[in-house]
Amino acid sequence: MLAMHYAIPLSSPHTPDSIRQRARERGPMFDGMPGLKDKLFLLDTIDPCYATFYLWRTPEAAQAFLEGDFFKALSQAFGRPEVHLWLTAAEGLPAGAWDRAVLSMSGGPEPKADSVKVIEPLTGKYRWLAQTPAAGRQFDVMYHAHG
């Protein structure tokens, strides 16, 4: 599997409420997307940020997304984000309701909560996406798309 993440700091006219509306409208469009296993639409309301976490079944599916209309529309609305690609042995997100998620961006100890472990090929650093409670950047999960 291939994990993908990007984060977009929010500024006017984009507000947490407008991002929640965007996730409600666009989230279902990702359900059943070829090559996608899971996508979380994420929102940090403390340090306002719209973010995503994807698990792709193949690199070709991730590439098709980055070259396609969905990513083009996102880039037109917010500017092109810096996309992080990581490798993972995870076959999907751990079971359960993903109402809150924590993304460890600096490595650190593995969380005790259910998590997805990823490795950044360039640096060899491990990171985790976990259900709360865990250490890292906290996000509300606005929508969980299933490929």
FIKEGU-200913 format. One record per atom (N, C-alpha, C): x, y negated, z negated; residue number from 1; atom name. Coordinates in nm, 2 decimals. Each point is the difference from the previous one (the first is absolute). Example, Ala and Ser with C-alpha at 12.3 -4.5 7.8 and 13.67 -1.06 7.14 Angstrom:
- 1.32  0.57  -0.78  1  N
- -0.09  -0.12  0.00  1  CA
- 0.09  -0.12  0.00  1  C
- -0.04  -0.11  0.07  2  N
- 0.09  -0.11  0.00  2  CA
- -0.08  -0.11  -0.08  2  C
This chain:
- 0.08  0.12  0.00  1  N
- -0.08  -0.12  0.00  1  CA
- 0.09  -0.12  0.00  1  C
- -0.06  -0.11  0.05  2  N
- 0.07  -0.13  0.00  2  CA
- -0.09  -0.10  -0.08  2  C
- 0.06  -0.07  -0.09  3  N
- -0.07  -0.10  -0.08  3  CA
- 0.03  -0.14  0.06  3  C
- -0.10  -0.08  0.00  4  N
- 0.01  -0.14  0.05  4  CA
- -0.06  -0.09  -0.10  4  C
- 0.07  -0.12  -0.02  5  N
- -0.06  -0.10  -0.09  5  CA
- 0.04  -0.14  0.05  5  C
- -0.09  -0.09  -0.02  6  N
- 0.03  -0.14  0.02  6  CA
- -0.09  -0.08  -0.09  6  C
- 0.05  -0.12  -0.04  7  N
- -0.06  -0.09  -0.09  7  CA
- 0.00  -0.14  0.06  7  C
- -0.12  -0.07  -0.01  8  N
- -0.01  -0.13  0.05  8  CA
- -0.05  -0.10  -0.11  8  C
- 0.09  -0.09  -0.04  9  N
- -0.04  -0.10  -0.10  9  CA
- -0.12  -0.08  0.05  9  C
- -0.09  -0.03  -0.09  10  N
- -0.12  -0.07  0.04  10  CA
- 0.02  -0.15  -0.02  10  C
- -0.05  -0.07  0.10  11  N
- -0.01  -0.15  0.00  11  CA
- -0.12  -0.04  0.07  11  C
- -0.04  -0.12  -0.02  12  N
- -0.12  -0.06  0.06  12  CA
- 0.00  0.03  0.15  12  C
- -0.10  0.04  0.07  13  N
- -0.14  0.02  -0.05  13  CA
- -0.03  0.14  -0.06  13  C
- 0.11  0.08  -0.01  14  N
- -0.02  0.14  -0.04  14  CA
- -0.01  0.00  -0.16  14  C
- -0.11  0.05  -0.05  15  N
- -0.02  0.01  -0.14  15  CA
- -0.02  0.15  -0.04  15  C
- 0.01  0.03  -0.13  16  N
- -0.03  0.14  -0.03  16  CA
- -0.14  0.04  0.04  16  C
- -0.10  -0.09  -0.01  17  N
- -0.14  0.04  0.05  17  CA
- 0.00  0.02  0.15  17  C
- 0.07  -0.08  0.08  18  N
- 0.00  0.02  0.14  18  CA
- 0.07  0.13  0.04  18  C
- 0.10  0.04  -0.08  19  N
- 0.07  0.12  0.03  19  CA
- -0.08  0.12  -0.04  19  C
- -0.08  -0.01  -0.11  20  N
- -0.09  0.11  -0.04  20  CA
- -0.11  0.02  0.12  20  C
- -0.05  -0.11  0.05  21  N
- -0.09  0.01  0.11  21  CA
- 0.06  0.07  0.12  21  C
- 0.13  -0.04  0.03  22  N
- 0.07  0.06  0.12  22  CA
- 0.01  0.15  -0.02  22  C
- 0.03  0.04  -0.12  23  N
- 0.02  0.15  -0.03  23  CA
- -0.13  0.07  0.01  23  C
- -0.11  -0.06  -0.04  24  N
- -0.14  0.06  0.01  24  CA
- -0.03  0.02  0.15  24  C
- 0.03  -0.10  0.08  25  N
- -0.03  0.00  0.14  25  CA
- 0.09  0.10  0.08  25  C
- 0.13  -0.01  -0.02  26  N
- 0.10  0.07  0.08  26  CA
- 0.03  0.14  -0.05  26  C
- -0.02  0.02  -0.13  27  N
- 0.04  0.13  -0.06  27  CA
- -0.06  0.12  0.07  27  C
- -0.13  0.00  0.03  28  N
- -0.06  0.11  0.06  28  CA
- 0.05  0.03  0.14  28  C
- 0.06  -0.10  0.07  29  N
- 0.05  0.01  0.13  29  CA
- 0.12  0.10  0.00  29  C
- 0.07  0.02  -0.11  30  N
- 0.11  0.08  -0.01  30  CA
- -0.03  0.15  -0.03  30  C
- -0.13  0.02  -0.05  31  N
- -0.04  0.14  -0.03  31  CA
- 0.00  0.08  0.13  31  C
- 0.07  0.11  0.00  32  N
- 0.01  0.08  0.12  32  CA
- 0.10  -0.04  0.10  32  C
- 0.08  -0.10  -0.03  33  N
- 0.11  -0.04  0.09  33  CA
- 0.10  0.11  0.03  33  C
- 0.02  0.03  0.13  34  N
- 0.10  0.11  0.03  34  CA
- 0.13  -0.03  -0.06  34  C
- 0.06  0.11  -0.07  35  N
- 0.13  -0.01  -0.05  35  CA
- 0.01  -0.05  -0.14  35  C
- -0.11  -0.07  -0.05  36  N
- 0.00  -0.06  -0.13  36  CA
- -0.05  0.10  -0.10  36  C
- 0.07  0.02  -0.12  37  N
- -0.04  0.08  -0.11  37  CA
- -0.08  -0.08  -0.10  37  C
- 0.06  -0.11  -0.05  38  N
- -0.06  -0.09  -0.09  38  CA
- 0.05  -0.14  0.02  38  C
- -0.09  -0.10  -0.03  39  N
- 0.03  -0.14  0.00  39  CA
- -0.07  -0.06  -0.12  39  C
- 0.08  -0.07  -0.08  40  N
- -0.05  -0.08  -0.11  40  CA
- 0.00  -0.15  0.03  40  C
- -0.11  -0.07  0.00  41  N
- 0.00  -0.15  0.01  41  CA
- 0.01  -0.05  -0.15  41  C
- 0.11  -0.08  -0.02  42  N
- 0.04  -0.04  -0.13  42  CA
- -0.01  -0.15  -0.02  42  C
- -0.03  -0.04  -0.12  43  N
- 0.00  -0.14  -0.04  43  CA
- 0.06  -0.03  -0.13  43  C
- 0.10  -0.09  -0.01  44  N
- 0.05  -0.04  -0.13  44  CA
- -0.06  -0.14  -0.02  44  C
- -0.08  -0.01  -0.11  45  N
- -0.06  -0.12  -0.03  45  CA
- 0.08  -0.09  -0.10  45  C
- 0.10  0.06  -0.06  46  N
- 0.09  -0.08  -0.09  46  CA
- 0.10  -0.08  0.08  46  C
- 0.07  0.06  0.09  47  N
- 0.09  -0.07  0.10  47  CA
- -0.07  0.02  0.13  47  C
- -0.10  -0.08  0.04  48  N
- -0.09  0.03  0.11  48  CA
- 0.07  0.05  0.13  48  C
- -0.04  0.13  0.03  49  N
- 0.07  0.07  0.11  49  CA
- -0.10  0.10  0.06  49  C
- 0.00  0.01  0.13  50  N
- -0.07  0.11  0.07  50  CA
- 0.10  0.10  0.04  50  C
- -0.02  0.13  -0.03  51  N
- 0.10  0.10  0.04  51  CA
- -0.07  0.12  0.04  51  C
- 0.08  0.09  0.06  52  N
- -0.05  0.13  0.05  52  CA
- 0.10  0.11  -0.04  52  C
- -0.05  0.12  0.00  53  N
- 0.09  0.12  -0.02  53  CA
- -0.06  0.11  0.09  53  C
- 0.08  0.05  0.10  54  N
- -0.05  0.10  0.09  54  CA
- 0.08  0.13  -0.02  54  C
- -0.06  0.11  0.03  55  N
- 0.07  0.12  0.02  55  CA
- -0.04  0.05  0.14  55  C
- 0.10  0.01  0.09  56  N
- -0.01  0.04  0.13  56  CA
- 0.04  0.14  0.02  56  C
- -0.07  0.08  0.08  57  N
- 0.04  0.14  0.02  57  CA
- 0.12  0.01  0.09  57  C
- 0.01  -0.09  0.10  58  N
- 0.12  0.00  0.09  58  CA
- 0.05  -0.14  0.02  58  C
- 0.13  -0.01  0.04  59  N
- 0.05  -0.13  0.04  59  CA
- -0.07  -0.06  0.12  59  C
- -0.04  0.08  0.09  60  N
- -0.07  -0.05  0.12  60  CA
- -0.13  -0.07  -0.04  60  C
- -0.07  0.05  -0.10  61  N
- -0.13  -0.07  -0.04  61  CA
- 0.03  -0.13  -0.06  61  C
- 0.11  -0.01  -0.08  62  N
- 0.04  -0.13  -0.06  62  CA
- 0.04  -0.10  0.10  62  C
- 0.07  0.05  0.10  63  N
- 0.05  -0.09  0.11  63  CA
- -0.12  -0.05  0.08  63  C
- -0.10  0.09  0.03  64  N
- -0.12  -0.04  0.07  64  CA
- -0.07  -0.10  -0.07  64  C
- -0.01  0.01  -0.13  65  N
- -0.07  -0.10  -0.08  65  CA
- 0.07  -0.14  0.01  65  C
- 0.14  0.00  -0.02  66  N
- 0.07  -0.12  0.01  66  CA
- 0.00  -0.07  0.14  66  C
- -0.03  0.08  0.10  67  N
- 0.00  -0.05  0.14  67  CA
- -0.15  -0.03  0.04  67  C
- -0.09  0.03  -0.09  68  N
- -0.14  -0.01  0.04  68  CA
- -0.08  -0.12  -0.04  68  C
- -0.13  0.00  0.03  69  N
- -0.08  -0.12  -0.03  69  CA
- -0.02  -0.03  -0.14  69  C
- -0.01  0.10  -0.09  70  N
- -0.03  -0.03  -0.14  70  CA
- 0.12  -0.09  -0.06  70  C
- 0.12  0.05  0.03  71  N
- 0.12  -0.07  -0.06  71  CA
- 0.02  -0.14  0.07  71  C
- -0.04  -0.01  0.13  72  N
- 0.01  -0.12  0.07  72  CA
- -0.10  -0.10  -0.06  72  C
- -0.12  0.04  -0.04  73  N
- -0.10  -0.09  -0.06  73  CA
- 0.05  -0.04  -0.14  73  C
- 0.06  0.09  -0.07  74  N
- 0.05  -0.04  -0.14  74  CA
- 0.11  -0.10  0.02  74  C
- 0.09  0.02  0.09  75  N
- 0.11  -0.10  0.02  75  CA
- -0.05  -0.13  0.05  75  C
- -0.10  -0.01  0.08  76  N
- -0.06  -0.12  0.04  76  CA
- -0.06  -0.08  -0.11  76  C
- -0.07  0.08  -0.09  77  N
- -0.07  -0.07  -0.12  77  CA
- 0.10  -0.04  -0.10  77  C
- 0.11  0.07  -0.03  78  N
- 0.08  -0.03  -0.12  78  CA
- 0.15  -0.02  0.04  78  C
- 0.04  0.02  0.12  79  N
- 0.14  0.00  0.04  79  CA
- 0.05  0.14  -0.02  79  C
- 0.10  0.04  0.08  80  N
- 0.05  0.14  0.00  80  CA
- 0.07  0.03  -0.13  80  C
- -0.05  0.09  -0.08  81  N
- 0.06  0.04  -0.12  81  CA
- 0.13  0.08  0.02  81  C
- 0.08  0.00  -0.11  82  N
- 0.12  0.10  0.00  82  CA
- -0.06  0.13  -0.03  82  C
- 0.03  0.10  0.09  83  N
- -0.06  0.14  -0.02  83  CA
- 0.11  0.08  -0.06  83  C
- -0.03  0.07  -0.11  84  N
- 0.09  0.10  -0.06  84  CA
- -0.04  0.14  0.04  84  C
- 0.09  0.08  0.05  85  N
- -0.02  0.14  0.03  85  CA
- 0.08  0.09  -0.08  85  C
- -0.06  0.09  -0.07  86  N
- 0.07  0.09  -0.09  86  CA
- -0.04  0.15  0.04  86  C
- 0.09  0.09  -0.04  87  N
- -0.03  0.14  0.01  87  CA
- -0.06  0.06  -0.12  87  C
- -0.09  0.10  0.01  88  N
- -0.06  0.06  -0.12  88  CA
- -0.03  0.15  0.03  88  C
- 0.01  0.08  -0.10  89  N
- -0.04  0.14  0.01  89  CA
- -0.15  0.01  -0.03  89  C
- -0.06  -0.10  -0.05  90  N
- -0.14  0.00  -0.04  90  CA
- -0.09  0.04  0.12  90  C
- -0.10  0.08  -0.03  91  N
- -0.09  0.03  0.11  91  CA
- -0.13  -0.08  0.00  91  C
- -0.01  -0.09  -0.10  92  N
- -0.11  -0.09  -0.01  92  CA
- 0.01  -0.07  -0.14  92  C
- -0.10  -0.08  -0.03  93  N
- -0.01  -0.06  -0.13  93  CA
- -0.05  0.10  -0.10  93  C
- 0.05  -0.01  -0.12  94  N
- -0.06  0.09  -0.11  94  CA
- -0.15  -0.02  -0.01  94  C
- -0.07  0.11  -0.03  95  N
- -0.15  -0.01  -0.01  95  CA
- -0.04  -0.10  -0.11  95  C
- -0.12  -0.04  0.02  96  N
- -0.06  -0.09  -0.10  96  CA
- -0.03  -0.14  0.06  96  C
- -0.07  -0.08  -0.08  97  N
- -0.04  -0.13  0.04  97  CA
- 0.12  -0.10  -0.01  97  C
- 0.03  -0.06  0.11  98  N
- 0.11  -0.10  0.00  98  CA
- -0.06  -0.14  -0.01  98  C
- -0.04  -0.04  -0.12  99  N
- -0.06  -0.13  -0.03  99  CA
- 0.12  -0.10  -0.02  99  C
- 0.11  0.05  -0.06  100  N
- 0.11  -0.08  -0.02  100  CA
- 0.13  0.08  0.04  100  C
- 0.10  -0.07  0.05  101  N
- 0.12  0.06  0.04  101  CA
- 0.12  -0.09  -0.04  101  C
- 0.11  0.07  -0.02  102  N
- 0.12  -0.07  -0.04  102  CA
- 0.11  0.04  0.10  102  C
- 0.07  -0.10  0.06  103  N
- 0.11  0.03  0.09  103  CA
- 0.13  -0.04  -0.07  103  C
- 0.09  0.10  -0.01  104  N
- 0.13  -0.03  -0.06  104  CA
- 0.09  -0.04  0.12  104  C
- 0.04  -0.12  0.00  105  N
- 0.09  -0.05  0.11  105  CA
- 0.14  0.00  -0.04  105  C
- 0.04  0.04  -0.12  106  N
- 0.14  -0.01  -0.04  106  CA
- 0.05  0.13  -0.05  106  C
- -0.06  0.11  0.04  107  N
- 0.05  0.13  -0.05  107  CA
- -0.05  0.02  -0.14  107  C
- 0.09  0.04  -0.09  108  N
- -0.03  0.02  -0.14  108  CA
- -0.05  0.14  -0.02  108  C
- -0.04  0.02  -0.13  109  N
- -0.05  0.14  -0.03  109  CA
- -0.13  0.04  0.07  109  C
- -0.01  0.13  0.02  110  N
- -0.12  0.05  0.06  110  CA
- -0.12  -0.02  -0.09  110  C
- -0.11  -0.05  0.05  111  N
- -0.11  -0.02  -0.09  111  CA
- -0.06  0.13  -0.05  111  C
- -0.07  0.00  -0.11  112  N
- -0.06  0.12  -0.05  112  CA
- -0.14  0.02  0.06  112  C
- -0.05  -0.11  0.06  113  N
- -0.13  0.02  0.07  113  CA
- 0.02  0.07  0.13  113  C
- -0.12  0.04  0.06  114  N
- 0.01  0.06  0.14  114  CA
- 0.06  -0.10  0.09  114  C
- 0.09  0.04  0.09  115  N
- 0.07  -0.09  0.08  115  CA
- 0.05  0.06  0.13  115  C
- 0.04  -0.09  0.09  116  N
- 0.06  0.04  0.13  116  CA
- 0.14  -0.05  -0.01  116  C
- 0.10  0.09  0.02  117  N
- 0.14  -0.04  -0.01  117  CA
- 0.05  -0.02  0.15  117  C
- 0.06  -0.11  0.02  118  N
- 0.06  -0.03  0.13  118  CA
- 0.14  -0.04  -0.01  118  C
- 0.08  0.02  0.11  119  N
- 0.14  -0.04  0.00  119  CA
- 0.02  -0.10  0.12  119  C
- 0.08  -0.10  -0.03  120  N
- 0.03  -0.10  0.10  120  CA
- 0.13  0.05  0.06  120  C
- -0.01  0.04  0.13  121  N
- 0.12  0.06  0.07  121  CA
- 0.13  -0.09  0.00  121  C
- -0.02  -0.13  0.01  122  N
- 0.11  -0.09  0.01  122  CA
- 0.09  0.00  -0.13  122  C
- -0.07  -0.01  -0.11  123  N
- 0.07  -0.01  -0.13  123  CA
- 0.00  0.12  -0.08  123  C
- -0.09  0.10  0.02  124  N
- -0.01  0.12  -0.08  124  CA
- -0.07  -0.02  -0.13  124  C
- -0.06  -0.12  -0.01  125  N
- -0.08  -0.03  -0.13  125  CA
- -0.14  0.07  0.01  125  C
- -0.04  0.06  -0.11  126  N
- -0.13  0.05  -0.01  126  CA
- -0.10  -0.10  -0.06  126  C
- -0.12  0.01  0.05  127  N
- -0.11  -0.09  -0.05  127  CA
- -0.12  0.09  -0.02  127  C
- -0.10  -0.05  -0.07  128  N
- -0.12  0.07  -0.03  128  CA
- -0.12  -0.08  0.02  128  C
- -0.11  0.06  0.06  129  N
- -0.13  -0.06  -0.01  129  CA
- -0.07  0.09  -0.10  129  C
- -0.06  -0.06  -0.10  130  N
- -0.06  0.08  -0.11  130  CA
- -0.13  -0.06  -0.04  130  C
- -0.08  0.08  -0.06  131  N
- -0.13  -0.05  -0.06  131  CA
- 0.05  -0.06  -0.13  131  C
- -0.08  -0.10  -0.05  132  N
- 0.04  -0.06  -0.13  132  CA
- -0.03  0.10  -0.11  132  C
- 0.07  -0.01  -0.11  133  N
- 0.10  -0.09  -0.04  133  CA
- 0.14  0.04  0.05  133  C
- 0.08  -0.09  0.05  134  N
- 0.14  0.02  0.03  134  CA
- 0.06  -0.13  0.02  134  C
- 0.14  0.00  0.00  135  N
- 0.07  -0.13  0.01  135  CA
- 0.01  -0.03  0.15  135  C
- -0.02  -0.13  0.03  136  N
- 0.01  -0.05  0.14  136  CA
- -0.10  -0.11  0.03  136  C
- -0.01  -0.03  0.12  137  N
- -0.10  -0.10  0.04  137  CA
- -0.14  0.06  0.01  137  C
- -0.09  -0.07  -0.07  138  N
- -0.14  0.05  -0.02  138  CA
- -0.09  -0.05  0.12  138  C
- -0.08  0.09  0.05  139  N
- -0.09  -0.03  0.11  139  CA
- -0.14  0.05  -0.03  139  C
- -0.10  -0.07  0.04  140  N
- -0.14  0.05  0.01  140  CA
- 0.00  0.07  0.13  140  C
- -0.07  0.12  0.00  141  N
- -0.02  0.07  0.13  141  CA
- -0.14  -0.04  0.05  141  C
- 0.00  -0.07  0.11  142  N
- -0.13  -0.05  0.05  142  CA
- -0.07  0.10  0.09  142  C
- 0.08  0.09  0.07  143  N
- -0.06  0.10  0.08  143  CA
- 0.11  0.11  0.02  143  C
- -0.05  0.12  0.01  144  N
- 0.09  0.12  0.02  144  CA
- -0.05  0.06  0.13  144  C
- 0.07  -0.01  0.11  145  N
- -0.03  0.06  0.13  145  CA
- 0.06  0.13  0.01  145  C
- -0.07  0.10  0.06  146  N
- 0.04  0.13  0.02  146  CA
- 0.01  0.03  0.15  146  C
- 0.11  0.04  0.05  147  N
- 0.02  0.03  0.14  147  CA
- -0.07  0.13  0.04  147  C
